[in-house]
Amino acid sequence: MVQYKIAVMQPYFFPYGGYYRLMAATDMFVIYDCVQFARRGRVHRSRIPETQSGRPPKWLTLPLAKAPRETRICDLRFAQDAKSRLAQTFKQFGLSSAASTPLRQKVCNLLEKPEGTVVDVLHDSLRLMRDACEFDCDIRRSSSLEIAPDVKGEARVIKIVQSFGGRTYINSPGGVDLYSAATFADAELRLRFLDPYAGAIQNMLQAVFTMKIEDIRNDIVTSIGCSSLR
């Protein structure tokens, strides 16, 4: 039986390199956008390390429209002045002037002139990195399934994997304490976790503008490592 592998993860805004292993290691990456938006999370914020020793990291933040606390990720919208604010932010970070490759130019165009919803832009950012790194995985959104809101936590993830035809669920190492191998086995699914990330990319946006794409891909694929839950 073909073990169709699926990852389910919230759409982070150009996070660390280890995140992208979920695309390299699976047949489908499902954007987990049907859950509540965490305001102090990484969906709309990218933590960019300082290149000079001793300086604190900077945060590049997507300008969001005001929304109720219970707003789902898929319902997030940009602030009306998002384009002008992002253009100014890019100047401050010096990213526009560093757009010397097709990928860098595409990233600049995506973030300086965001179109559609916040998830549309995050989806496009994942697609850009998938294509640039030549990862063979489909990217879908969990919100397209319209799963009932009373299906939560582990049961919700299992429902998503089953709905998209998955046989193996692959998660980041941080989820080891969240899921039960027995529960997944009862649903006729295999549960596996990536090993802790041993690569060097602390922030993918910074990596895009300072590294060659072949070096980015190599960092990701050589640190995949996947273990079954014991």
Beta strands, then each sheet from edge to edge (+ up, - down):
strand 1: 5-9
strand 2: 28-31
strand 3: 45-48
strand 4: 58-61
strand 5: 138-141
strand 6: 168-171
strand 7: 190-194
strand 8: 226-228
sheet 1: 5+ 2+ 1+ 6+ 7+ 8-
sheet 2: 3+ 4-
end
